[in-house]
């Protein structure tokens, strides 16, 4: 007998995440292993890269504000998928879900490969390939196992790992500034090109740092009081990361010489050793990077399942993704399928090409920016169509400005990804077309009742936000789409 839970009249999965856990999910998804190597990646451009970081931070905050506003309007799981579907229709919603799903599991492969580098500070120092592969697979499946135990355990794990990795980064962003030596910075623009070109190139690298800011909106139905807590978690989490990133990178630039930074594979480790003396501080930073990576994988594994769950619930993703198992409402198929795909691409990256890691990262960034662009466009659409009659001019002008900045930032990010990445990204995105056709092969199959007029087997009824009484209503599926109540 299947353990899959059939529709029981409940509106959706239980909400187990409070504001601290939702904020930790945002911070933990943004801060992975990449932050610990970021100063070295920006070093070829010199301190002007901090200007680029500032520009990217403003764009990220504009996106955070946009997601916060959209989550108030539609406080349901799915984030970018739901916003695009409600504003532009089912096909736009499907493309966003497809694109974001690729981002999530391909990005997990990239995080795992980077995470191995920090683990091998202590084990497999000879970097034997198959041991590295086993370490990477361990890093992928530990978070999957945590996610399979339920969202409450996932949230608790996320809070613990976020605190453990946040403390050393906070140390560098505060006390580290006291040890800054201006002579370490080198030329302001070390790229040899124009200032604008250096800012654009450095900005494309810095963009990697903020992927995951939408995490709370993707799992909104898992958050208590989503209309209130999702916007706060999104903005607070992004702001916290912005402060850590900017001040931490400044501290590393000022405590490690420019020449050393160009060749360093662990710049925060070098900075910690220079500040404290010896090597123990650097080892502590390596441990923090390991914790950071496993925490990021934990958060992104949750997103790997929640985005397709929201789409499958509406008939816009294979039905297997909509099945919840056990008393803790675990989307088992989404977690396992995404982790298997991430494992396959990780093994492939170690056994085929040396530069696959970089290509995976660039591709995952591009496929994330597409949903960002659609979300900003959805916010602009709602403001211009409905907001003019409901908002005063000042509030409307403010919200439109934020949405336009978020759109502009998204376009700039796509342009900065490079022609080859855009080509491969478009190809992968269009691979979703046959899937969409298959889902619609018999018309709107999701609208067709199962035996005796019941809902589709093993699928949960779509959820709606709580009404004035605090109860959730179950709305029958209509043409594969769950009507959502909008809050202005």
C-alpha positions in Angstrom: 0.0 0.0 0.0 1.4 3.4 -1.0 2.4 5.7 1.7 1.4 8.6 -0.4 -1.1 10.8 1.3 -4.3 11.3 -0.7 -6.3 14.5 -0.7 -7.8 14.8 2.8 -9.5 18.1 2.4 -6.6 20.0 3.8 -5.6 23.0 1.8 -1.9 22.3 1.6 1.3 21.5 3.6 1.7 22.6 7.2 3.3 26.0 7.9 6.3 25.2 10.2 8.7 28.1 9.5 8.5 31.3 11.7 10.3 34.6 10.8 13.7 33.4 12.2 13.7 30.2 10.2 12.4 32.0 7.0 15.1 34.6 7.4 17.7 31.9 7.9 16.5 30.2 4.8 17.1 33.4 2.8 20.5 34.0 4.4 21.5 30.3 4.1 20.5 30.1 0.5 22.4 33.3 -0.5 25.6 32.6 1.5 27.1 29.3 0.3 30.7 28.5 -0.5 31.1 31.1 -3.1 31.4 34.0 -0.7 34.6 32.5 0.7 36.3 32.7 -2.7 34.7 35.9 -3.9 37.5 38.4 -3.0 39.9 36.4 -5.2 37.5 36.4 -8.1 37.1 40.2 -7.8 40.8 40.9 -7.2 41.8 41.2 -11.0 39.6 44.3 -11.1 40.9 45.9 -7.9 38.9 47.9 -5.4 36.7 49.2 -8.2 34.9 45.9 -7.8 33.5 47.1 -4.5 31.7 49.7 -6.6 30.3 46.9 -8.8 29.3 45.1 -5.6 27.5 48.2 -4.5 25.6 48.4 -7.8 24.7 44.7 -7.6 23.6 45.1 -4.0 21.2 47.9 -5.0 19.8 45.6 -7.7 19.4 42.7 -5.2 17.6 45.0 -2.7 15.3 46.1 -5.5 14.5 42.5 -6.3 14.0 41.8 -2.6 11.6 44.6 -2.3 9.8 43.4 -5.4 9.5 39.8 -4.1 8.3 41.2 -0.7 5.5 43.2 -2.4 4.5 40.3 -4.6 4.4 37.9 -1.6 1.9 40.2 0.1 -0.3 40.2 -2.9 -0.1 36.4 -3.4 1.1 34.7 -0.2 1.3 31.1 -1.7 4.2 28.8 -2.4 5.9 29.0 -5.8 7.3 32.5 -5.7 8.3 33.6 -9.3 6.2 30.8 -10.8 3.0 32.0 -9.1 3.6 35.6 -9.9 4.3 34.9 -13.6 1.3 32.6 -13.9 -1.1 35.0 -12.3 0.1 38.0 -14.3 0.8 36.4 -17.7 -0.8 33.0 -17.8 0.0 29.4 -17.5 2.7 29.2 -20.1 4.7 32.0 -18.5 4.2 30.3 -15.2 5.5 27.0 -16.5 8.6 28.6 -18.1 9.4 30.2 -14.8 9.0 27.0 -12.8 11.1 25.1 -15.4 13.8 27.7 -15.4 14.0 28.0 -11.6 14.0 24.2 -11.1 17.0 23.9 -13.4 18.7 26.7 -11.4 18.1 24.9 -8.1 19.4 21.4 -8.9 22.2 22.6 -11.3 23.3 25.2 -8.7 23.4 22.4 -6.0 25.9 20.6 -8.2 28.0 23.7 -8.4 27.9 24.3 -4.6 28.8 20.7 -4.0 31.9 20.9 -6.3 33.0 24.1 -4.5 32.3 22.6 -1.1 34.6 19.7 -1.8 37.6 22.1 -2.0 37.1 23.2 1.6 36.6 19.6 2.9 39.8 18.6 1.2 41.7 21.0 3.3 41.5 18.3 5.9 40.9 15.0 4.0 41.9 13.7 0.5 44.6 16.4 0.3 45.9 14.6 -2.8 42.6 15.3 -4.6 42.0 11.8 -5.9 39.1 12.1 -8.2 36.8 9.3 -7.0 37.2 10.3 -3.4 36.3 13.8 -4.4 33.2 12.5 -6.1 32.2 10.6 -3.0 32.7 13.7 -0.8 30.6 15.7 -3.2 27.8 13.1 -3.3 27.9 13.0 0.5 27.4 16.8 0.5 24.4 16.5 -1.7 22.6 13.6 0.1 23.0 14.8 3.7 20.8 17.8 3.1 18.4 15.6 1.1 18.1 13.3 4.1 17.4 16.3 6.4 14.7 17.5 4.0 13.1 14.1 3.9 12.5 14.2 7.7 10.2 17.2 7.3 10.2 21.0 7.0 10.5 21.6 10.8 13.8 19.8 10.9 14.9 21.4 7.7 14.2 24.9 9.3 16.1 24.0 12.5 19.1 22.7 10.6 19.0 25.9 8.5 19.0 28.2 11.6 22.0 26.3 13.2 24.1 26.3 10.0 23.3 29.9 9.3 24.4 31.0 12.8 27.6 28.9 12.6 28.7 30.4 9.2 27.5 33.9 10.0 29.7 34.4 13.0 33.1 34.1 11.3 31.9 36.2 8.4 30.6 38.8 10.8 34.0 38.8 12.6 35.7 39.6 9.3 33.1 42.3 8.5 33.6 44.1 11.8 36.9 43.4 13.7 38.7 42.7 10.4 38.2 46.3 9.4 40.5 47.3 12.3 43.5 45.6 10.6 43.1 47.1 7.1 46.3 48.4 5.5 45.7 50.8 2.6 48.8 49.6 0.9 47.2 46.2 0.3 44.5 47.6 -2.0 46.7 48.2 -5.0 45.5 50.2 -8.1 41.8 51.2 -7.8 41.1 49.8 -11.3 43.5 47.0 -11.9 41.7 45.6 -14.9 43.6 47.8 -17.4 40.3 48.7 -19.1 37.7 51.4 -18.7 36.0 51.9 -15.3 32.6 51.1 -16.8 33.9 47.9 -18.3 35.5 46.8 -15.0 32.3 47.5 -13.1 30.2 45.5 -15.6 32.6 42.5 -15.5 33.0 42.5 -11.8 29.2 42.9 -11.4 28.6 39.8 -13.4 30.8 37.9 -10.8 29.2 39.6 -7.8 25.7 38.6 -9.1 26.4 35.0 -8.0 26.4 36.2 -4.4 22.8 37.0 -4.2 21.1 34.0 -5.8 18.5 32.7 -3.3 17.1 36.0 -2.1 13.7 34.8 -3.3 13.8 31.6 -1.1 11.1 32.6 1.4 8.6 33.5 -1.4 9.2 30.1 -3.0 8.2 28.3 0.2 5.6 30.8 1.4 3.0 28.1 2.3 5.5 26.6 4.7 5.9 30.0 6.5 3.5 31.1 9.3 1.7 34.3 8.4 3.3 34.5 5.0 1.8 37.9 4.0 3.7 39.4 6.9 6.8 37.2 7.4 7.8 36.4 3.8 8.4 40.1 2.9 10.3 40.7 6.2 12.4 37.6 5.8 13.3 38.5 2.2 14.3 42.1 2.9 16.0 41.4 6.3 17.9 38.4 4.9 19.1 40.2 1.8 20.2 43.3 3.9 22.1 41.1 6.3 24.0 39.4 3.5 24.7 42.7 1.8 26.4 44.1 4.9 28.4 41.0 5.4 29.4 40.8 1.7 30.5 44.4 1.3 32.3 44.9 4.6 33.8 41.4 4.6 35.2 41.8 1.0 36.6 45.2 2.0 38.3 43.7 5.0 39.9 41.0 2.9 41.1 43.5 0.3 42.7 45.5 3.1 44.3 42.6 5.0 45.7 40.5 2.1 48.1 42.1 -0.5 46.7 42.4 -4.0 49.4 40.1 -5.4 48.5 37.4 -2.9 44.8 37.8 -3.4 45.2 37.2 -7.2 46.5 33.7 -6.6 44.7 32.8 -3.4 42.1 30.0 -3.4 40.9 30.8 0.1 41.1 34.6 0.6 39.1 34.6 3.9 41.5 32.0 5.2 44.5 34.2 4.2 42.9 37.2 5.8 42.2 35.4 9.1 45.7 34.1 9.3 47.1 37.6 8.7 44.9 39.0 11.4 45.4 36.4 14.1 48.8 34.9 13.1 49.5 31.2 12.6 47.2 28.8 10.7 44.5 28.0 13.2 42.3 30.9 12.2 42.5 29.9 8.6 41.4 26.3 9.5 38.5 27.7 11.5 37.4 29.7 8.4 37.7 26.5 6.3 35.3 24.8 8.8 32.9 27.7 8.5 33.0 27.3 4.7 32.1 23.6 5.1 29.2 24.5 7.4 28.2 27.3 5.0 28.1 24.9 2.0 26.1 22.2 3.7 23.6 24.9 4.9 23.2 26.3 1.5 22.6 22.9 0.0 20.0 22.2 2.7 18.1 25.4 1.7 18.4 24.9 -2.0 17.3 21.2 -1.7 14.1 22.5 -0.2 13.6 24.9 -3.1 14.3 22.1 -5.5 11.1 20.4 -4.3 8.9 23.4 -3.4 8.9 25.2 -6.8 7.9 22.1 -8.9 5.4 21.2 -6.1 3.6 24.5 -6.5 3.5 24.1 -10.3 2.5 20.4 -10.3 -0.3 21.2 -7.9 -1.7 23.4 -10.7 -1.2 20.8 -13.5 1.9 22.6 -14.9 4.5 20.1 -13.8 4.5 16.3 -13.7 2.0 15.1 -11.1 4.6 13.1 -9.1 6.0 16.4 -7.9 2.7 17.3 -6.2 2.6 14.2 -3.9 3.3 14.7 -0.3 4.2 11.8 1.9 4.0 11.1 5.6 2.5 13.2 8.4 5.1 15.9 7.8 4.0 16.6 4.2 7.3 15.9 2.5 7.5 16.2 -1.3 9.7 13.1 -1.5 9.8 12.8 -5.3 10.9 16.4 -5.8 13.7 16.1 -3.2 15.0 12.7 -4.6 14.7 13.5 -8.3 16.5 16.9 -8.0 19.2 15.4 -5.8 19.7 12.5 -8.3 20.0 15.1 -11.2 22.5 17.1 -9.2 24.5 14.0 -8.4 24.6 13.0 -12.1 25.9 16.4 -13.2 28.4 16.4 -10.3 29.9 13.1 -11.4 29.9 14.3 -15.0 31.8 17.4 -14.0 34.5 15.4 -12.3 34.9 12.9 -15.0 34.5 14.8 -18.3 35.5 18.4 -18.4 37.7 20.7 -16.2 35.6 23.8 -16.8 32.1 22.3 -16.3 31.9 23.9 -12.8 32.2 27.4 -14.3 29.6 26.6 -17.0 27.2 25.2 -14.4 27.5 28.3 -12.3 26.9 30.6 -15.3 24.0 28.6 -16.5 22.3 28.4 -13.1 22.6 32.2 -12.7 21.0 32.8 -16.1 18.2 30.5 -15.4 17.6 32.2 -12.1 17.6 35.7 -13.6 14.8 34.8 -16.0 12.3 34.2 -13.2 13.6 37.4 -11.6 12.8 39.4 -14.7 9.3 37.9 -15.0 8.7 38.7 -11.3 9.7 42.3 -11.7 7.5 42.5 -14.8 4.6 41.0 -12.9 4.9 43.6 -10.2 5.0 46.4 -12.8 2.0 44.9 -14.5 -0.1 44.7 -11.2 0.9 48.3 -10.3 0.0 49.8 -13.7 -3.2 47.8 -14.1 -4.5 47.8 -10.6 -2.3 50.0 -8.4 -3.2 53.4 -9.9 -6.7 53.3 -8.4 -5.5 52.0 -5.0 -2.3 53.7 -4.3 -1.5 57.4 -3.8 0.9 58.9 -6.3 3.9 58.8 -4.0 3.4 55.2 -3.1 2.8 54.3 -6.7 5.9 56.2 -7.9 8.0 54.4 -5.3 6.8 50.9 -6.1 7.1 51.5 -9.8 10.6 52.8 -9.4 11.7 49.7 -7.4 10.1 47.4 -10.0 11.8 49.2 -12.9 15.1 49.0 -11.1 14.6 45.3 -10.5 13.8 44.8 -14.3 16.8 46.8 -15.4 19.1 44.9 -13.0 17.8 41.6 -14.5 18.4 42.7 -18.0 21.9 43.9 -17.1 22.6 40.5 -15.4 21.5 38.6 -18.5 23.7 40.8 -20.7 26.7 40.3 -18.4 26.4 36.5 -18.5 28.0 36.3 -21.9 26.9 35.2 -25.3 27.7 31.5 -24.9 25.8 31.3 -21.6 22.8 33.0 -23.0 22.9 30.6 -26.0 23.0 27.5 -23.7 20.5 29.0 -21.3 18.0 29.6 -24.1 18.5 26.0 -25.3 17.9 24.5 -21.9 14.9 26.8 -21.3 13.3 25.7 -24.6 13.8 22.1 -23.7 10.8 22.7 -21.5 8.5 23.1 -24.5 8.1 19.3 -25.1 7.3 18.9 -21.4 4.6 21.6 -21.5 3.1 20.0 -24.7 3.1 16.6 -22.9 1.4 18.0 -19.9 -1.3 19.5 -22.2 -1.4 16.5 -24.6 -5.1 15.6 -23.8 -6.3 19.2 -23.4 -6.3 20.3 -19.8 -5.8 16.9 -18.1 -5.6 18.5 -14.7 -9.2 19.6 -15.0 -10.4 16.1 -15.6 -11.7 14.3 -12.5 -10.4 11.0 -11.4 -12.6 8.0 -10.6 -16.0 8.8 -9.2 -15.3 12.5 -9.7 -12.5 12.6 -7.2 -9.4 14.8 -7.5 -6.4 13.5 -9.3 -4.8 10.7 -7.3 -2.3 11.6 -4.7 -2.5 15.3 -5.5 -3.3 17.9 -2.9 -6.0 20.4 -3.4 -4.7 23.9 -4.2 -4.3 26.2 -1.4 -5.7 29.7 -0.9 -4.6 32.3 1.6 -6.5 32.3 4.9 -9.7 34.3 5.0 -10.9 36.6 7.7 -11.7 33.7 10.0 -8.1 32.3 9.7 -9.3 29.2 8.0 -8.2 28.0 4.6 -10.7 27.1 1.9 -10.3 24.4 -0.6 -11.2 25.6 -4.1 -11.9 23.0 -6.8 -9.3 22.9 -9.6 -10.4 24.8 -12.7 -8.6 24.3 -15.9 -5.4 23.2 -14.1 -5.1 26.5 -12.3 -5.7 27.3 -8.7 -7.4 30.7 -8.2 -5.5 32.8 -5.7 -6.7 35.7 -3.6 -4.7 38.9 -4.2 -3.8 41.2 -1.3 -3.1 44.8 -2.1 
